[in-house]
């Protein structure tokens, strides 16, 4: 067969594959009758089936079982049966062919081959130069006039890539539009009522709480129990649905939600505005703003008939404590780190992290009945975290907080809600108490389950042995009945272990990185850091702490070489590889690509197996490595960013707030990985648990100086609180 005929055959195969995907989609729609996914999701899943060609029902279940189970709301056993039936239909209608999955045939080589001398031939070169064996580089027939030219083939390949890219972009846009549409429905941040007139109960108790996203059930018939004034920590694995649940609760999407309760979610940063932070905070009290505007209008009118209305306005302003509103707003902003100047300047001059603090300040000022906080400590320095802890402890409202910071949860929480197995499980006490209680419950349940299984096995052995013995028929029947009457004890299901594995670098002689008498400033009259004397080697475990804006990020940039000292000396080993992980790594992810596609694009030249193994060492394995990044949770994206940041096998890891977006189990996995890492570690963080378990040195930045602190993190907190630094 000529190469031209081969190309025609390839086109026919592509057309046949498109037809197979359409047929697979139709069969899938018949199986998943209750799912309400957009049409393009079914086409995507059908494409996976056709591409993977599962050889049996179990393989098909592993591919799409979770989708069918949640879409139809059926059990695992029913799903497996459905997958077996669907596999049979796919084979009967020749949508997939098992033999197509492995169609390579071993051939005897004409001559020995030295693998390191092999030069693979690209697909375009095969089309243009007439190669008939890309591996051995042997020539076939040369191009003839009736064959497709090199340029035409190149154009077709480019067109195919562009179409694939457009399709990915379209899927991403649809997903983004769906999320944006839901965000529009979030309630406004405003004072809805003043509590002195509210007499209704402020507890929230709901049954049959369900959250379904993209055909997947995140919560199923769960119970929601929030007692007014309690402080709840919502915990669970990354990607399990905590943020989706919080959004649904904020939008009051559940059945029988009471209308009188005001629920606010702090999730997004404020948009840029010419208004100052204190204006934006005060504007949330709509009634106060309207009364003050009306007062101004009446006073300027000089109409004597307005006196009675003015009196009413003054009385109402006094009732709602309007006179203290500005001082209360300033206190909240000050606690979150705003200076008097920052409070009065336009928010458009603030960074995203500071605008996030404005959003938090607005919600705290409103004091809703239920305040939902999703990772509130991510953009706060230690001063602000300590202030927020005190605020939450002393406020009278109900607070539900999602956080990775173990110590923060220990300080503020009166209860823990564990999001697990599509249910909400409640525990009294803080996070440490939750861990202790859950471990004890699991141990008791496991012991009970094993005891019951042993008892059942013993009775079953008797039944099997004497089933056909007429003399013991009565005894056999009694044991069968006894098994049926036994209370069903559920097997203990534990969260899968989260693992981080950093690559091990070769050893280098110290010093690796050192700054002596360093000074840095963007202008001579504006010095950010001075008198820098600092060194880091492979044995270093260093924490850098300090207020936001003190110069921590500047120091990191000096260390990695993205900034140069204005004065002083810097030594850097010529063989040193240094990696820096910051939150901008998440912003640099292409959301339309999968983690595997992302790492292949950023670091070309390796094998797919090597890429997948590296992603797997950060918990991005199986189907997760093939999903588009926009379908991953914040914590899962963070793991992808970690994998990309350390792909070059660094000697020194520099981590700027590495725990943001990670769940507590992932933070623990990160701690273990850092303690096992054979290189140097420098961490900028306010996470006490992370610093206490990883770092043996604490350095702080204050007044343009970098100084070493003599003591542990608890001592540092005490010194900071008493202003003794």
N, C-alpha and C positions, 0 to 999 in steps of 0.2 A: 504493500500500500504506500503511495507517494505521500510526501509531507502535506501536499495540498489536500489530499483526501483525509489525512489525519485531522487537519484543521476543520474541515467540514464535519467530521465525526465529533469533534469537540463541541462544535456549535449544537449539533443534534443532542448530545448528552446534556448540555446546559439547558436546552429547551425542555428535555424530558425531566430534568431535575426540577425546573419551575413547575411543571405539571404535577410532579409527585408532591411538591410542597402544598399545592392547592388541594390535592386529594387528601393529604394528611391533615390539612387544616379542617376540611369538612368532617372527617372522621373524629377529629378532636372536639369540634363543636358539639357533635352528637353525644360525646362522652361527658363533657363538662357543661351540663345543661343549666346549672344554677349559677355559674360564674358570670360576673358582669364586667369583665375586662374589656378595654377598647380592642377593636378588631386587629390592630397591628401587633398586639401581644400574641395572639393565636398564630399569626403568620411567623412570628419570630420563633415560637416554640416548635411549630411544624418544621421549620428549617433545621432546628437542632436535631429533630428525630430523623429527618432524611439524611442529614450529614453524618450522624453517629451510627445509623443503621443498627439499632439494638438487636442482639441475637435471640433474646428471650424476654419474657414478661418482667423478670427481675431487673434486667438492664434498663428496660423502659421505665420501670418504677423508680429506679435510681435517678433517671434523667428528669422525669416530670411528675413523680409521685406526689411531692409536696403541693404542686400546683393543683392537681386533681383533687387531692384530699381536702384542701382548704376551699377550693372553688365549689365543691359539691357538699362540703361539710359532712364527710363520711369518715368511717374509721380506717385505720391503717390496713386491716385485713380486707375490707371492701375495696379499698384503693388498689391493693395488689391484684385482686380478682379483675378489676376493671382494666388494669394495665395488661394482664394476660389476654383478655378478650380483645383489647385494642391492638395488641401486637399481632394477634391472629388475623384480624381484619386488614391490617397493614400488609401482611404477607400474602393473604388471599387476593387482595386487589393489586398486588405487585407494586405497591408504593415504595417498599424497601426490599432489597435483596440481600440476604445474609452473606452470600458469596462476594458481594461488592465491597464488603468491609475489609477483606484481606485478599487482594487480587494480585499480589506480587509473586512472581515465580522465580526461583533461584536458577541462575544460569552459570555454566562453567565459563570462566574467563579464558580468553585466548592466550594471555601471557600474565606473569606475575605483576602485581601493582604495589608500589610503595606509597602508602596512604598520605604521608606528609608531603609528597610531591604532586598529589592530585590537585588539579585546578578545575573547580566546577564551572560549568557553562551556564550562563543565564538563559532564561526562556526566550528572550529577544534574540540572543545570538543564535539559538537553535533555528529560529524562524528565518534569520537573515543569512546565515553562513552554511546551512545545510548539514549541521551535525546530526547524526542519528543516534549517538550515545553520549549524553551529557556528562557521564561519569568518567569514561575513558577518553573522551574528546576525539573519537573517530569520526571521519567525514562521511557524509552521505552524498546524495545527489545535490548538485548546485541548483540555485534558483533558476526557474524557467519563467518565461513571460507570463504564463497563466497563473503563477503563484503570487501570493500576497507579498508585497515588498516589505522591507524592514521598517520603513517609516509608517506604512499602513498598520502593521502589527503593533508598533509602538503606540500609535494613536488609539487603537482599540483597547490596549491594556490600560492606557491612561484614562480612557472614557469609563472603563469598567471600575477603576479605582475611584473616580469622581462620583459615579453613581452610588457606589457603596458608601462613600463618605456622606453624600447627600441624604441617603437613607438613615444613617446613624444620626445625622443632624436633625432630621425630621422627627425621629423618635424622641430625641432629647428635647426638642422644642415642645412637643406634645406633653411630655412629662412636666416640663417647667411651667407651661401654661396651666396645667392641672393644679400644680402646687400654688402658683400665683393666685389662681381663682379661689382656692381655699383660704389663703392668707388674707384676701379681701374681706372675708367673712368674720375675721377676728374682731371682738368687741372693741370700741374706742376706749382709750385710756382717759377716763374722766371721772370726777367725783359724781356718783349717781344719786346718792342720798347722804344726808348727815345723820349719823347713827343715833342721835338722841330721839328720833321719831320712829325708829325701826323696832317693831315688837315681834316680828315673826322669827321662827327658829332659824339659826344659821348653821345647823348641822346639815350634812349632805349624806343621804343613804339611798343607794340605788342598787337594784338587782338586775340581772340579765344585761350587763354592760358588754357590748360587742364593738370591736374595731376591726374592720376589714379594709385592707389596702391592696389594690392590684390583684384581687382574687385571693389574697392570703389572709387568713384569720389571725390577727395579732392577739385579740382578747375574745374569749367565747364564754358567754353566760357568767361573767365575772361579777363579783360584788364590790361596790365602791362604798367605803365607809370613812367619812371625814368628820371628826368632831371639832366643833368650833374652838379655836384657840390652840389646838395641838399643832406641832411642827413635825411634818412627815418627810422622811427621806425616801424617794422612789429610786430603787436600784434594780439592775438587771443587765444582762449582756448587751454589748453594742449590737445594734441591728434588730433587737427583739421588739422594738416598737414604743419605747418610752416617750419619745418626742411626739410621735403620732397620737398617742393617748392623751398627752398634755394638750395638743392642739385641738383634739376632738372635745375635750373637757372645756377648754376655753370658749369654743364655739357652741357649747351646750347642745351637742348633737345626740345625746343619749335620751332615751325615753324617760318620761316623768321627771325631767329636770325642773326644779322650782324656778319660777320666773323672778322671784324677788332677790335671789342671790346674785351678787356681782362677782364674777370670776375674771381675773386678769392674768395674762401670760406675758412674761418678759422674755423675749426671744431675739428680737431684731434691734439693730442700732437705729437711732434717730436719723432721718434724712437730713441732708445739709439744709441749713436755713439761715436767714439773716437775723433771726431772733436769738436772744441769749439763752443759755441753759435755765436761768432763773425764771425768765418769761415763759419758757416752754413748760416748766414745772407748774407755775401758778395758773397757766391756762387750763390745766386739767380740772380746776374747780369752776365749772361752767356757770353755776349760780352766782358765785362771787364776782366773776367777770361781768356778767350781765347786770348785776346790781350796781357795780361801780360805774359801768358805762351809763346806766340810766341816771345815777346820781349826778354824774358830770353834765349830762344833757339838761337835767332839771335846774341845776345850779346856774348854768350859763344862760338859761332862758329868762331869768329874773322875773318869773311869773309868780305872783303871790299865792295863786291857787294850788301851787305844788307843795305847799308846806306839809300837808297831811301825808302825801305820798313819800316825801323825803323822810318823814318821821318813821314810816313803816320800813323804808329801806334801811335806815340806821339800826332799827330794832332787829331786823333780820340779819344784818351783817354782824351784829353782836352775838346773835344766837348761833351762827355758824362759825364764830371765832375768826372772822375775816382779818381782824387787826393783827393777829399773830401769824398769818399765812406766810408772809414773806420771810419772817425769821425762821419758821419751820422748814421752808424750802431751802433756805441758806444753810441750815444745820445739816440737812440731808446731803446736799451737794458738798459741803465741807467735809463731812464724814467720808464721802466717796473720793476725796482727794482734790476737789476743786479749790483753787485759790480765789480770792475775791475778784481778781482781774479776769480769770477764766469764766467765772459765773456771769460776768457782764458782757463778755465778748461774744460775737456771733458764733453759732455752733458750726458754721461752715469752715471755721478756722481749726476745728478740732479733728483729730484722727478718728478712725473707726472705733477704736477701743474706748476713747473718751465719749464718743456719741452713744456707745452702748451704756456707759454709766449714766448718761442723761435719761435714757429709757428706763433704767433701773430706778433712778431718782423719782421720775414721774409716777411709777407704779407704787413706790413706797409712800409718796405723798398722798396718793388717792386713798390708800388703805382700804382695798376692796374686802369683801367677806372672805374670799379665798384668793391667795396670791400664789401663782405658779412660777417658779424660777428654774430655768433650764441652764445649767452650768453657770451660775452667777459669778463664780470666782475667776473665770477664765481671763478677764481683762482687768483684774484688780491686783494691786500690790498688797503686801502683807498688812500695812497700816489700814487700808480700806477693807480687807478681809476681816480683820479683827473688829473694826467698827460695825460691819454688816452682821457679824456674829452676835454682837451685843444688841443690835437693832432687832434682829429676828427673835432672839430670846425674850426681849422685853415687850414686843408688840403684842396686841391682844387678838389679832386676826389669825385665821388658819393659813398655814404656809405649806406648800408641797414643793420640795426642791430635788432636782436631779443634779447630782454632783459626783465627780470622781475623787474629790478630796476627802479622804477618810477622816482626818482630824476635824474638818469642817462639819461633817455629819455627826461626829461624836459630840461636838460642842453644842450644835443647835437642835438636834432632833430629839423629840420625845417618843417617836414611833418610826418604824421602818416598814415600808411597803415593798415586798419582793415580787417583782414582775417575772413570773416563771411558768412555763407550760400553759400559756394562754389564760392564766389566772392571776389575781392579786392576793398575795398572802401577807397577813398583818402580824407584826411583832412589836411588843412593847420595848422601849429603851432605845439607846443609840446604836451605832453600827457595831461596835465591839460586842454589845449585849446581844444583838441579832446573830452575829457569827457564833457566839457561844451557845445560844438557845437552839439555833438551827442545827448545829453539829450534834448536840445532845439528842434532838428529835430524830435526826437521820440515823444515829447509832441505834436508838431504841426501835425505830421502824424497821431498820435492816435486820436487827436481831429477831424481831417478831416475824418478818417475812421468811427468813431462813428457817425459823422453827416450824412455821406452818408448812413450808415446802418439804421439810424433812418428814413431817407427820403425814402429809399427803402421799409422799413417795413410799413410805412404809405401808400405808393402807393399800396403795395401788399395787404394790408388789404382791400382797396377799390376794387381792382381787385377780390379778393376772395368773397367779399360781393355781388358784382353786376355782377359776371361772367355770370349768367343765366338770367339776366334782359335785355330783348330785347331793352327797351327804353334807356338803358345806355351802350349799346354795343360799341358805338363810343368812349365814355369816357374811357371805359375799355381798348379798343385797343390803345388809345392814351397814356395811362399810361404804358401799356406793352412796347410800342415803346420807351417811355421816359426812362424806366429802362434799356432797351437795349443800349441806347445812352449814358448812364452815363459813365464817365471816371472811369476805374477800379482803385480802391485804395487798395493797398496791406495792409493786416493786419500786424501790427507790431509784429515781432517775436523777442523775447528777449533771451539772453543767459540764460540757466538754472542756478539757484543760486548754487554757490559752497559753501559747508558747511564743517567746521572742528568742531568736538565736542570732547574735551578732557574729560576723566572720572574724576569725583570729588573724591578726596581722603578724608579720615577722618582727622580731625584736630589733630596736635601734638603740644605740648608745645615747645616754643623755649628755647635754641638754637637747631637747627637741624643739622647744619654743620658749623664748625668753625676751622680756622687755626690761630695759634698765633706764631709769631716770626719764621715762617717756612723758611726753606732753602732746595733747591733741586739741586743736580748735579749728573751726572752719574759718575764723578770722583771728587776727592777732589779739584784738580786744575781747574776743569771745572764746574763752578756754573752757572746754567741756571736761577734760581730765588732765590732771597734772601729777607729777611725781609718781608715775607708774613704775613699780618694781614687782615683776610677776613672772613666774615660770611654771610650765606644765610639762610633765614627762609621762611615760607609759604607766607609771605606778600612781599617778595623781588621781585623787577623787575629790573634786573641788566644787563647792556651791557658791554662786554669786547672787547676793541679795541686795535689795535697796528699793527705794521708791521709784515709781514710773517716772521717766524723764531724767533720772539721776545720771545716766550715762552707761548703763549696763549693755545695751545693744551696740553702742559705739565701741565699747571694749571688745565685744565679740568680733566686730568687723575688723578691728585692728589685729586681732589674733589670727583670723583667717586670711588677712591680706587684702580685703576689699577696701580698706582705708590705710593710709600711711601716716606714721607719726610726724607731727610738726617739728618735734625735737626729741632727742634721745636715741638709744640704740635698740635694735630688734634683731635677735638671732633666730634663724629658722633652719632646721636640718634640711639639706638638699634632697633627702630621700623621704621626708615627712609627707604623709597623706593625712589630711585633716578634713573631716566632714562636719558640716553644721546643719542641724535640723531646726527650722523655725516654722511658724504658722504659715508663712508665705509658700511653703512647699505644697500645702493643700490648695492654695490659690493657683498654683502652676499646673495642677493636674488637668488634663484634657478630659472633661466630663463625658465626652462622646466615646472615648476609648475605654476598653477594659483594662484592668491592671496589667494583664499579659501584653496587650498591645502597647500600653504606655511604656513599659520597661524595655520592650523590643525596639521602640522608636528612640528612646532616650539613650540606650546603650546597645547599639547594633553590633553584630559580629559573633554572638554566642548562639547556643542551641536552645530550642524551645524547652527541652528538659531542664537545662541549667536555669533558665529564667523561672520556670515553675517551681523548681526546688528552692530558689532564693525567695520567691514570694511566699512559699509554704513555710519558710522559717520565721515568718511574721504573721502566721495565721491566715494568710490569703491563699487558700487551697481549693481544689475541686472546682465546682461551678462558680464559686465566688471570684476566682481569677479571670473568668470569662464574662462576667456581668459588666455592663457599662458602669463607669465610676459614678454616674449620677444616681444609680440605684443603690449605692453603698451608703451606709450610715456615716456620720461624722467620724466615729471611732475607726471604722473600717477604712475610710479614706486616709486617716492618720497612719494606719499600719502600712498602707501602700506607700505613703510619703516616706516613712521610715525605711522601707525596703529600697526605695530609690536613693535616699540620702547616703546609705552605707554600702552601695553596690561596689564602690571602688576600694573596699577593704581598708578602712582608715586606721591609722595608729592612734588618733585622738578624736573622740566624739565630743562635739560642742552642741548642747541641747538647750534651746530657748523655749521654756514652758512646754516640755514634751508631753505632759499628762493631759493637756487640754483635749477634750473630746474622747479620751479613753475611759472605759468603764473601770471599776475598781479591780476586777480580776485582771484586766489588761495592764493596769498600773503595777499590780503585783508581779505579773510576768515580765514587765519592763525592768523592775527592780532586780529580779533574779538574773535576767540577761546582763544587766550592767555590772552586777557583782561578779559574774563569770567572765566578763569581757577582759581580754588580756592587754588592752590599750588604756590610754588615759581618758578620763571623763571630766567634763566641766558642764555644770548644770546651772541655768538661770531658772529659778522656780520659787513659788511661795508654798509649795506642797510640803508640809512638815514631815509626813510619812516618807516621802521619796528621799528628801535630803537626809533625814535621820538614819535611814537604812542603807544609803549608798555612799554618802560623802563623809570624809574625815577632816575636811577643812572648810571653814565658812569665811568668805571675804564679803565685805559690804562696801557699797559706793555711797558716799555722802559728801556734800560740799566739794564736788569735783575731785575727790580723793578715793583711791582704792585701798582699803585697809583690811588686815586679817583680824577676825574676831576670835578671841580666846574663850572658847566655850562651845556647847552644842546648840542645836536649834532652839530648844526650850529656853536656854539662857538668853539667846538672841531675842526671842519674843518678849521675855521679861524686860530686857534692857530697852527694847523699842517702846514698850508700853510705858515705862518709867522715864523715857527720854534720857537715857544714860549712855547713848552711843557717842 
